[in-house]
Amino acid sequence: MSSTQGEHDLSIERVNQRAQDIEGKLPKLKTLFEQGKIMLCMVQDYWKGSYREVPYWAIGAVALALLYVLNPVDVLPDMLLGVGYLDDATVVAFCLKLVQREIERYQEWVVAKAKAGGSKVVDV
């Protein structure tokens, strides 16, 4: 067995040993992803003019965070396996902390709009 193969095996073994720790972090990443989708919907509704009840600084911060995620040239290139999206996640998480109340207000608006329009919110 080559030394490279042995190093890979050790890495795989380490992941296997820390499986519970990793599983504990996955829901946090899923939540961050879902919150990112909500941020994107908020920007889209703002752009369409259907949701304007948000301070300009907040919608600007959300838009800039999403543009950072989209930008292929960032602090840690997305091509770096394992860590490439770490900076993207950090920027989104920071933005979420910054605009948390505005995101909550937007979600309340979405629910109220769905109830008023009589349309069902379908979770797929």
MOVENDA-V928315 format. One record per residue. RES is the residue in three letters. PHI is phi in whole degrees, 0 to 359 (NA if undefined). BURIAL is b if it has 16 or more other C-alpha atoms within 10 Angstrom, else e. D_CENTER is the distance of its C-alpha to the mean C-alpha in Angstrom with 2 decimals. Layout:
# MOVENDA-V928315
res:RES phi:PHI burial:BURIAL d_center:D_CENTER
res:RES phi:PHI burial:BURIAL d_center:D_CENTER
This chain:
# MOVENDA-V928315
res:MET phi:NA burial:e d_center:40.39
res:SER phi:287 burial:e d_center:39.10
res:SER phi:293 burial:e d_center:37.42
res:THR phi:294 burial:e d_center:34.22
res:GLN phi:298 burial:e d_center:34.26
res:GLY phi:296 burial:e d_center:34.91
res:GLU phi:294 burial:e d_center:31.96
res:HIS phi:296 burial:e d_center:29.63
res:ASP phi:298 burial:e d_center:31.23
res:LEU phi:295 burial:e d_center:30.69
res:SER phi:295 burial:e d_center:26.97
res:ILE phi:295 burial:e d_center:26.75
res:GLU phi:297 burial:e d_center:28.91
res:ARG phi:298 burial:e d_center:26.76
res:VAL phi:297 burial:e d_center:23.63
res:ASN phi:299 burial:e d_center:25.86
res:GLN phi:293 burial:e d_center:27.19
res:ARG phi:258 burial:e d_center:23.81
res:ALA phi:304 burial:e d_center:22.47
res:GLN phi:295 burial:e d_center:22.29
res:ASP phi:297 burial:e d_center:20.33
res:ILE phi:294 burial:e d_center:17.80
res:GLU phi:299 burial:e d_center:17.71
res:GLY phi:293 burial:e d_center:17.14
res:LYS phi:271 burial:e d_center:13.90
res:LEU phi:300 burial:e d_center:12.47
res:PRO phi:299 burial:e d_center:11.88
res:LYS phi:295 burial:e d_center:9.83
res:LEU phi:292 burial:e d_center:7.50
res:LYS phi:297 burial:e d_center:7.80
res:THR phi:298 burial:e d_center:7.25
res:LEU phi:298 burial:b d_center:3.95
res:PHE phi:297 burial:e d_center:3.38
res:GLU phi:296 burial:e d_center:6.00
res:GLN phi:295 burial:b d_center:5.36
res:GLY phi:298 burial:b d_center:3.54
res:LYS phi:294 burial:e d_center:6.70
res:ILE phi:295 burial:b d_center:8.71
res:MET phi:301 burial:b d_center:8.32
res:LEU phi:297 burial:b d_center:9.53
res:CYS phi:298 burial:e d_center:12.21
res:MET phi:297 burial:b d_center:13.30
res:VAL phi:296 burial:b d_center:13.97
res:GLN phi:296 burial:e d_center:15.78
res:ASP phi:293 burial:e d_center:17.82
res:TYR phi:295 burial:e d_center:18.67
res:TRP phi:297 burial:e d_center:19.83
res:LYS phi:288 burial:e d_center:21.91
res:GLY phi:91 burial:e d_center:23.42
res:SER phi:278 burial:e d_center:22.82
res:TYR phi:227 burial:e d_center:20.73
res:ARG phi:238 burial:e d_center:22.11
res:GLU phi:273 burial:e d_center:22.09
res:VAL phi:224 burial:b d_center:19.62
res:PRO phi:299 burial:e d_center:20.87
res:TYR phi:299 burial:e d_center:20.71
res:TRP phi:298 burial:e d_center:19.28
res:ALA phi:287 burial:b d_center:16.20
res:ILE phi:293 burial:b d_center:15.59
res:GLY phi:294 burial:e d_center:16.43
res:ALA phi:296 burial:b d_center:13.95
res:VAL phi:296 burial:b d_center:11.06
res:ALA phi:299 burial:b d_center:12.71
res:LEU phi:294 burial:e d_center:13.26
res:ALA phi:297 burial:b d_center:9.77
res:LEU phi:292 burial:b d_center:8.88
res:LEU phi:295 burial:e d_center:12.27
res:TYR phi:298 burial:b d_center:11.72
res:VAL phi:298 burial:b d_center:9.06
res:LEU phi:289 burial:e d_center:11.77
res:ASN phi:293 burial:e d_center:14.57
res:PRO phi:286 burial:e d_center:16.12
res:VAL phi:257 burial:e d_center:18.06
res:ASP phi:227 burial:e d_center:16.09
res:VAL phi:304 burial:e d_center:17.06
res:LEU phi:246 burial:e d_center:16.32
res:PRO phi:305 burial:b d_center:16.91
res:ASP phi:298 burial:b d_center:14.56
res:MET phi:287 burial:e d_center:17.84
res:LEU phi:287 burial:e d_center:18.32
res:LEU phi:301 burial:e d_center:17.95
res:GLY phi:93 burial:e d_center:16.09
res:VAL phi:238 burial:e d_center:15.06
res:GLY phi:299 burial:e d_center:14.14
res:TYR phi:260 burial:b d_center:10.37
res:LEU phi:298 burial:e d_center:10.92
res:ASP phi:292 burial:b d_center:11.33
res:ASP phi:298 burial:b d_center:8.24
res:ALA phi:298 burial:b d_center:6.23
res:THR phi:294 burial:e d_center:9.07
res:VAL phi:296 burial:b d_center:9.03
res:VAL phi:296 burial:b d_center:5.72
res:ALA phi:297 burial:b d_center:7.13
res:PHE phi:296 burial:e d_center:10.42
res:CYS phi:298 burial:b d_center:9.87
res:LEU phi:300 burial:b d_center:8.80
res:LYS phi:296 burial:e d_center:11.99
res:LEU phi:294 burial:e d_center:13.89
res:VAL phi:246 burial:b d_center:13.44
res:GLN phi:308 burial:e d_center:13.04
res:ARG phi:295 burial:e d_center:16.39
res:GLU phi:292 burial:b d_center:15.80
res:ILE phi:294 burial:b d_center:12.78
res:GLU phi:298 burial:e d_center:15.23
res:ARG phi:297 burial:e d_center:17.97
res:TYR phi:297 burial:b d_center:16.18
res:GLN phi:297 burial:b d_center:15.54
res:GLU phi:298 burial:e d_center:19.23
res:TRP phi:297 burial:e d_center:20.29
res:VAL phi:298 burial:b d_center:18.74
res:VAL phi:296 burial:e d_center:20.59
res:ALA phi:297 burial:e d_center:23.73
res:LYS phi:296 burial:e d_center:23.71
res:ALA phi:294 burial:e d_center:23.51
res:LYS phi:292 burial:e d_center:26.34
res:ALA phi:292 burial:e d_center:28.43
res:GLY phi:277 burial:e d_center:28.20
res:GLY phi:72 burial:e d_center:29.10
res:SER phi:275 burial:e d_center:26.41
res:LYS phi:273 burial:e d_center:24.77
res:VAL phi:267 burial:e d_center:21.05
res:VAL phi:255 burial:e d_center:20.79
res:ASP phi:262 burial:e d_center:18.17
res:VAL phi:253 burial:e d_center:18.35
